[in-house]
Amino acid sequence: MFRIETSAILKVLSYGIIAVSCVGFTGCGGGEKKATKTEKFVIATSGSDTMVNLVQMWAEEYQKVNPLVTVEVAGGGSGVGIRDLIQGIITIANTSREMEPVERDQAKQKTGKDPVEFIVAYDALAVYASMKNPVDTLSLEELAGIYGENGQIDKWSQLGVNMKAIGVNDEIVRVSRQNSSGTYAYFREKVLNKKDFKMGSKDMSGSKDVVELVTKTAGAIGYSGMGYHTEHVKFVKVAAKKGEQGYEPSLDNVLSGKYPLARSLLMFTLGQPDATTKAYIDWLLSPAGQEIVKKAGYVPVAMVKR
């Protein structure tokens, strides 16, 4: 908890006093000297690109709440965060998917500690299209036909969408994520039923990149967290089954269970967090921290009945 300066140790030893007895006490050395430095802490985090904006907002606000704690934020994808946690080089892994059993085993073997999970918010994996695109609703089956390795849907006309009316090529431009992404893994599990993706998609390194490419490409479709929505793209409604009503990813539709691609946003620590990290996690789960979840476009934990 306290850092022992070399000069302080030498000074204490020169008086024949055991150094460790003085660390952290203002009464040591005659009771007249007071600590001149205040210990600062760093909580290192990495992982989910879906969460990176939210975690950055949390970090900036928490710095105001507790100036002695700095939260370092890095993205890279859920897989990167989990890898960094297993290697013991970060305090918290931010993920938009569960840890796999093999990843939990690796963490235990490498660090001697079991990963501990915290649900910190909820998200809806959104399907995005250009504002120019006439598409309105797609079913999970149709999305699998577009993205899955054996999917036969390559043109918008196969979905009853007339792209000629807006002077755009009929070819579907598939925008996806890199395979270290938790969003990629979630889409593969829930939409593709754990089957592989079709080759030829444009795989982006970040959630923001997906939305930006879809914005610029009228014939594109992409998926990303609901918090990355802008006025330049639209949500495609998603139906659980073909022919059923589709729903947009929204707070109400997530809470009601109508939107079929809702998911947890998670944090993992190695074993129970230390006091400083626990205080941070407790804060972000507090009303103040969860208000930031709403501002970021996601769903607060307390609002979801489990």
C-alpha positions in Angstrom: 0.0 0.0 0.0 2.9 2.4 0.9 6.0 3.0 -1.2 9.3 3.1 0.7 11.7 5.7 -0.7 15.4 4.7 -0.8 16.5 7.9 0.9 14.0 7.4 3.7 15.3 3.9 4.4 18.9 5.1 4.5 18.0 7.8 6.9 16.1 5.5 9.2 18.9 2.9 9.2 21.4 5.6 10.1 19.5 6.1 13.4 19.6 2.4 14.1 15.8 2.1 13.7 14.2 -0.8 11.9 13.0 0.6 8.6 9.7 -1.2 8.3 8.5 0.1 11.7 8.4 3.6 10.3 6.6 3.0 7.0 3.3 4.8 6.8 3.4 6.3 10.3 3.5 10.1 10.9 4.7 9.6 14.5 8.0 7.9 13.5 11.2 9.8 14.1 10.1 11.9 17.0 6.5 12.5 15.9 7.2 15.7 14.1 7.5 14.5 10.5 4.5 14.0 8.3 4.1 12.1 5.1 4.9 14.4 2.2 3.7 12.2 -0.6 0.2 10.6 -1.2 0.1 7.2 -2.7 -1.6 7.1 -6.2 -3.0 4.0 -7.8 -3.4 2.8 -11.4 -6.2 0.4 -12.5 -5.1 -0.9 -15.9 -7.9 -2.2 -18.2 -8.2 -3.5 -21.7 -10.6 -5.4 -23.9 -14.0 -4.9 -25.5 -14.1 -2.2 -28.2 -17.9 -2.1 -27.7 -17.2 -1.0 -24.1 -14.2 1.3 -24.7 -16.2 4.6 -24.9 -18.2 3.7 -21.9 -15.2 2.7 -19.8 -13.4 5.9 -20.9 -16.4 7.9 -19.7 -16.3 6.0 -16.4 -12.6 6.6 -16.0 -12.8 10.3 -16.6 -15.6 10.8 -14.1 -14.0 8.5 -11.5 -10.9 10.7 -11.6 -13.0 13.5 -10.3 -14.5 11.3 -7.6 -11.1 9.9 -6.5 -8.2 11.9 -7.9 -5.7 9.3 -6.4 -6.9 6.6 -8.8 -6.2 6.6 -12.5 -8.0 4.1 -14.7 -6.1 3.3 -17.9 -8.3 2.3 -20.8 -7.3 0.3 -23.9 -9.4 -1.6 -26.4 -8.4 -4.3 -28.9 -11.3 -6.6 -28.4 -12.6 -8.8 -25.7 -10.1 -11.5 -26.6 -7.2 -9.1 -26.1 -8.5 -8.1 -22.7 -8.9 -11.7 -21.6 -5.4 -12.5 -22.9 -3.9 -9.5 -21.0 -5.7 -10.6 -17.8 -4.4 -14.2 -18.1 -0.9 -12.8 -18.5 -1.4 -10.7 -15.4 -0.6 -7.4 -17.1 -3.9 -5.6 -16.4 -6.3 -5.3 -13.4 -9.6 -5.6 -15.3 -10.6 -7.2 -18.6 -13.6 -5.5 -20.2 -15.6 -8.0 -22.3 -18.8 -8.3 -24.3 -18.8 -12.0 -24.0 -18.3 -14.7 -21.4 -14.9 -16.2 -20.8 -14.5 -19.6 -22.3 -13.8 -22.6 -19.9 -10.3 -23.0 -21.5 -9.6 -19.3 -20.8 -10.6 -19.7 -17.2 -8.4 -22.7 -16.9 -5.4 -20.9 -18.4 -5.9 -18.0 -16.0 -6.0 -20.4 -13.0 -2.9 -22.3 -14.2 -0.9 -19.1 -15.0 -1.8 -17.0 -12.0 -3.2 -19.4 -9.4 -6.4 -17.3 -9.3 -9.9 -17.9 -10.7 -11.4 -15.1 -12.8 -14.3 -13.2 -11.1 -17.1 -11.8 -13.2 -19.0 -8.6 -12.8 -22.0 -7.6 -15.0 -21.6 -3.8 -15.4 -24.2 -3.0 -18.1 -26.3 -4.5 -20.8 -26.1 -3.9 -24.6 -28.0 -4.9 -27.7 -26.0 -6.0 -30.6 -27.3 -3.7 -33.3 -27.5 -4.3 -37.1 -26.7 -1.1 -39.0 -27.4 0.1 -42.6 -27.0 3.3 -44.4 -29.7 5.9 -44.2 -30.1 5.6 -47.9 -30.7 1.8 -47.7 -34.5 0.9 -48.0 -34.0 -2.2 -45.8 -36.3 -2.2 -42.7 -36.3 -5.6 -41.0 -34.2 -8.8 -41.2 -34.7 -12.0 -39.3 -31.9 -14.0 -37.6 -32.2 -16.5 -40.3 -31.7 -13.9 -43.0 -28.7 -12.5 -41.2 -27.2 -16.0 -41.1 -27.9 -16.3 -44.8 -25.9 -13.0 -45.4 -23.0 -13.7 -43.0 -22.8 -17.5 -42.6 -20.3 -19.7 -44.5 -23.1 -21.6 -46.3 -25.4 -18.6 -46.5 -26.9 -18.1 -50.0 -27.9 -14.4 -49.6 -25.5 -12.1 -51.5 -27.8 -9.6 -53.1 -30.3 -7.2 -51.6 -32.9 -8.2 -54.2 -33.0 -11.6 -52.5 -34.4 -9.9 -49.5 -36.9 -7.9 -51.5 -34.9 -4.7 -51.2 -34.7 -2.6 -54.4 -31.3 -0.9 -54.5 -31.7 0.2 -58.1 -34.2 2.8 -56.9 -31.4 4.6 -55.2 -28.8 3.9 -57.9 -26.8 1.5 -55.8 -25.3 -1.9 -56.8 -27.4 -4.9 -55.7 -24.4 -6.6 -54.0 -24.5 -6.8 -50.2 -21.3 -5.4 -48.7 -20.8 -7.3 -45.5 -19.0 -5.4 -42.7 -17.8 -7.5 -39.8 -15.3 -7.5 -36.9 -12.0 -9.1 -36.4 -12.0 -12.5 -34.6 -10.6 -11.2 -31.3 -13.8 -9.2 -30.9 -16.4 -10.3 -28.3 -19.0 -8.8 -30.7 -17.7 -11.1 -33.4 -18.0 -14.1 -31.0 -21.5 -13.2 -29.9 -22.7 -12.7 -33.4 -21.2 -16.1 -34.4 -22.9 -17.8 -31.5 -26.3 -16.2 -31.5 -26.8 -15.6 -35.3 -24.7 -18.2 -37.0 -25.3 -20.9 -34.3 -21.5 -21.2 -33.8 -20.9 -21.9 -37.5 -18.1 -20.0 -39.4 -18.5 -16.7 -41.2 -18.6 -16.5 -45.0 -15.4 -15.4 -46.6 -15.1 -11.9 -48.2 -16.4 -9.6 -45.5 -14.7 -6.4 -44.6 -13.4 -7.0 -41.1 -13.0 -3.9 -39.0 -10.8 -3.5 -35.9 -13.3 -1.4 -34.0 -17.0 -0.9 -33.5 -16.7 2.7 -34.6 -15.0 1.6 -37.8 -18.0 -0.6 -38.6 -20.4 2.2 -38.3 -18.2 4.6 -40.3 -17.9 2.2 -43.2 -21.6 1.5 -43.2 -22.2 5.3 -43.2 -20.2 5.7 -46.4 -21.4 2.6 -48.2 -25.1 2.6 -49.2 -25.0 -1.1 -50.0 -23.4 -2.2 -46.7 -24.7 -3.9 -43.6 -22.8 -4.2 -40.4 -23.2 -5.1 -36.7 -21.9 -3.3 -33.6 -23.0 -2.2 -30.1 -26.1 -0.1 -29.8 -24.1 2.7 -28.2 -22.3 3.5 -31.6 -25.5 4.6 -33.3 -25.2 8.0 -35.1 -27.6 10.2 -37.1 -25.9 9.0 -40.3 -26.9 5.3 -40.0 -30.1 3.5 -39.1 -30.9 0.5 -37.0 -32.2 -2.5 -39.0 -35.1 -4.1 -37.0 -34.3 -7.7 -36.1 -37.0 -10.4 -35.9 -36.4 -13.7 -34.1 -38.0 -15.6 -36.9 -38.8 -14.8 -40.6 -42.2 -13.3 -41.0 -42.4 -12.1 -37.3 -42.3 -8.5 -36.2 -38.9 -7.0 -36.0 -37.7 -4.7 -33.2 -35.0 -2.0 -33.0 -32.3 -2.2 -30.3 -33.7 0.2 -27.6 -33.8 0.4 -23.9 -37.5 -0.6 -23.8 -37.0 -3.5 -26.3 -34.1 -4.9 -24.3 -36.0 -4.6 -21.0 -39.1 -6.3 -22.5 -37.0 -9.1 -24.0 -38.4 -8.3 -27.5 -35.0 -7.6 -29.1 -33.4 -11.0 -29.8 -29.7 -9.9 -29.6 -29.4 -8.4 -26.0 -26.2 -9.3 -24.1 -24.3 -8.5 -20.9 -21.3 -6.3 -20.7 -18.7 -7.7 -18.3 -15.6 -7.0 -16.3 -13.3 -9.7 -15.0 -10.6 -9.6 -12.3 -8.2 -12.3 -11.2 -9.7 -13.4 -7.9 -11.6 -11.0 -5.7 -10.5 -7.4 -6.5 -8.2 -5.5 -4.1 -9.8 -2.7 -2.1 -9.0 0.0 -4.6 -10.4 -1.9 -7.6 -13.4 -3.0 -5.6 -14.2 0.6 -4.7 -14.0 1.5 -8.5 -16.4 -1.4 -9.5 -18.8 -0.5 -6.7 -18.9 3.1 -7.9 -19.6 2.2 -11.5 -22.4 0.0 -10.3 -23.8 2.8 -8.2 -26.5 5.2 -9.4 -23.8 7.7 -10.5 -21.9 5.1 -12.5 -25.0 3.6 -14.0 -26.3 7.0 -15.1 -23.2 7.1 -17.4 -24.3 3.8 -18.8 -27.5 5.5 -20.0 -25.6 8.4 -21.4 -23.4 6.1 -23.4 -26.4 4.5 -25.0 -26.5 1.2 -23.0 -28.8 -0.3 -20.4 -28.2 0.0 -16.7 -27.9 -3.2 -14.7 -30.6 -2.4 -12.2 -33.2 -2.0 -14.9 -32.9 -5.6 -16.1 -34.8 -8.3 -14.2 -32.7 -11.5 -13.9 
